[in-house]
Amino acid sequence: MLGSDRLAARLSSPEVVSFLAVGSVGYIVDIGAFNYLRSAPVFATLDPSIAKSFAVGLAMIVTYIGNRAVTWRGADAGGRRREIALFVVFNIIGLGFSVMTLAISHDLLGLTSRFSDNISANVIGLGLGTLFRYWSYKRFVFATAQPGPDLDGNAIHGRHMKSWS
């Protein structure tokens, strides 16, 4: 199979499609909650980052439930607290991509229009963050637990870290 055919097959796999669908629902929840909270009298006088923080938190809950129930429903939880903690950590790192690309564009390059801010944060940063989240969730958060031998050949029960290749 040609490289472009393999890439197309990988991008259209049920896992990737469901991951993107769950992420799309999370994005809608994030935007909807943010705009709703910004119009609520309690949040109207506060800094917008407070409403955004609540919206991101709600979207994070939605995407965790969606990814656990749909995208990686067959993956062994291997400790729900660990899974949730890793999910939150990798989500925060993924959010950092949007903040980083916005800071570079806005502060270092001087591209200060609203359009430039949206392209850098919500297109480039969101795209990089989405790639990172997919890789980290698949490799660490929802990796299947499979028994395997240790270095001495003894059976152990540990997390099998899937490779992305």
C-alpha positions as CSV (number, residue, x, y, z in Angstrom):
1,M,0.0,0.0,0.0
2,L,1.3,3.5,-0.8
3,G,2.1,5.9,2.0
4,S,-0.8,8.1,1.2
5,D,-3.2,5.1,1.1
6,R,-1.9,4.0,4.5
7,L,-2.4,7.4,5.9
8,A,-5.9,7.6,4.5
9,A,-6.7,4.2,6.0
10,R,-5.3,5.2,9.4
11,L,-7.2,8.5,9.4
12,S,-10.5,6.8,8.5
13,S,-10.2,4.1,11.1
14,P,-13.1,3.7,13.5
15,E,-10.8,4.7,16.4
16,V,-9.7,8.0,14.8
17,V,-13.1,8.8,13.5
18,S,-14.7,8.3,16.9
19,F,-11.9,10.2,18.7
20,L,-12.5,13.2,16.4
21,A,-16.3,12.9,16.9
22,V,-15.9,12.8,20.7
23,G,-13.5,15.8,20.4
24,S,-16.0,17.7,18.2
25,V,-18.7,17.2,20.8
26,G,-16.3,18.4,23.5
27,Y,-15.4,21.5,21.4
28,I,-19.1,22.3,21.0
29,V,-19.6,21.9,24.8
30,D,-16.6,24.2,25.4
31,I,-17.7,26.9,23.1
32,G,-21.4,26.7,24.1
33,A,-20.6,26.7,27.8
34,F,-18.1,29.5,27.5
35,N,-20.7,31.7,25.6
36,Y,-23.5,30.8,28.0
37,L,-21.3,31.6,31.1
38,R,-20.1,34.9,29.5
39,S,-23.8,36.0,29.2
40,A,-24.7,34.8,32.7
41,P,-24.9,37.8,35.2
42,V,-22.6,36.0,37.7
43,F,-19.8,35.8,35.1
44,A,-20.5,39.0,33.2
45,T,-18.2,41.2,35.5
46,L,-15.5,38.6,35.9
47,D,-12.4,37.9,33.7
48,P,-13.4,35.8,30.7
49,S,-10.7,33.3,31.6
50,I,-12.8,32.2,34.5
51,A,-15.7,31.3,32.3
52,K,-13.3,29.6,29.9
53,S,-11.8,27.5,32.7
54,F,-15.3,26.3,33.7
55,A,-16.1,25.5,30.0
56,V,-12.9,23.6,29.5
57,G,-13.5,21.6,32.7
58,L,-17.0,20.7,31.5
59,A,-15.7,19.8,28.0
60,M,-12.9,17.7,29.6
61,I,-15.6,15.6,31.5
62,V,-17.6,15.1,28.3
63,T,-14.6,14.0,26.3
64,Y,-13.3,11.7,29.0
65,I,-16.7,9.9,29.2
66,G,-17.0,9.9,25.4
67,N,-13.5,8.5,24.8
68,R,-13.9,5.9,27.6
69,A,-17.4,4.8,26.4
70,V,-16.9,5.0,22.6
71,T,-13.3,5.4,21.3
72,W,-11.6,3.1,23.7
73,R,-14.5,1.2,25.2
74,G,-12.7,-2.1,25.0
75,A,-9.5,-0.9,26.7
76,D,-9.0,-2.2,30.3
77,A,-9.2,0.7,32.7
78,G,-6.2,-0.5,34.7
79,G,-7.1,1.8,37.5
80,R,-9.7,4.5,36.9
81,R,-8.0,7.1,39.1
82,R,-4.7,6.7,37.2
83,E,-6.6,6.9,33.9
84,I,-8.4,10.1,34.9
85,A,-5.3,11.7,36.3
86,L,-3.3,11.0,33.1
87,F,-6.3,12.2,31.0
88,V,-6.3,15.5,32.9
89,V,-2.6,16.0,32.7
90,F,-2.5,15.3,28.9
91,N,-5.5,17.6,28.4
92,I,-3.7,20.4,30.1
93,I,-0.5,19.8,28.0
94,G,-2.7,19.7,24.9
95,L,-4.3,23.0,25.9
96,G,-0.7,24.3,26.2
97,F,-0.2,23.9,22.5
98,S,-3.0,26.5,21.8
99,V,-1.6,28.9,24.4
100,M,1.9,28.4,23.1
101,T,1.0,29.0,19.4
102,L,-1.1,32.0,20.4
103,A,1.8,33.5,22.5
104,I,4.3,33.0,19.6
105,S,2.0,34.5,17.0
106,H,0.7,37.4,19.2
107,D,3.7,38.3,21.3
108,L,6.7,37.3,19.3
109,L,5.5,37.7,15.7
110,G,3.3,40.7,16.5
111,L,0.3,39.2,14.7
112,T,-2.4,40.8,17.0
113,S,-5.6,40.8,15.0
114,R,-8.5,38.7,16.2
115,F,-8.2,36.6,13.0
116,S,-4.5,35.9,13.6
117,D,-5.3,35.0,17.2
118,N,-7.9,32.5,16.1
119,I,-5.8,30.9,13.4
120,S,-2.8,30.5,15.8
121,A,-4.8,29.2,18.8
122,N,-7.8,27.5,17.3
123,V,-6.4,26.1,14.1
124,I,-2.7,25.5,14.5
125,G,-2.7,25.1,18.3
126,L,-5.8,23.0,18.4
127,G,-4.5,20.8,15.6
128,L,-1.2,20.2,17.3
129,G,-3.0,19.6,20.6
130,T,-5.4,17.1,19.0
131,L,-2.5,15.1,17.5
132,F,-0.8,15.1,20.9
133,R,-4.0,14.1,22.8
134,Y,-4.7,11.2,20.4
135,W,-1.1,9.9,20.7
136,S,-1.0,10.3,24.5
137,Y,-4.5,8.9,25.2
138,K,-3.8,5.9,22.9
139,R,-0.3,5.2,24.3
140,F,-0.8,6.0,28.0
141,V,-4.3,6.7,29.2
142,F,-6.4,4.0,27.4
143,A,-3.5,1.6,26.6
144,T,-4.7,-2.0,27.1
145,A,-3.4,-3.9,30.0
146,Q,-2.0,-7.3,28.9
147,P,0.0,-9.8,30.8
148,G,3.5,-10.4,29.6
149,P,6.8,-11.8,30.8
150,D,9.3,-9.7,32.8
151,L,13.0,-9.8,32.0
152,D,13.3,-13.2,33.7
153,G,10.4,-14.7,31.7
154,N,8.0,-14.6,34.7
155,A,4.4,-13.7,34.0
156,I,3.5,-10.1,35.1
157,H,0.4,-8.0,34.6
158,G,1.2,-4.6,33.4
159,R,0.2,-1.9,31.0
160,H,0.9,-2.7,27.4
161,M,1.9,0.5,25.7
162,K,0.8,0.4,22.1
163,S,3.1,1.9,19.5
164,W,1.6,4.4,17.0
165,S,3.2,2.7,14.0
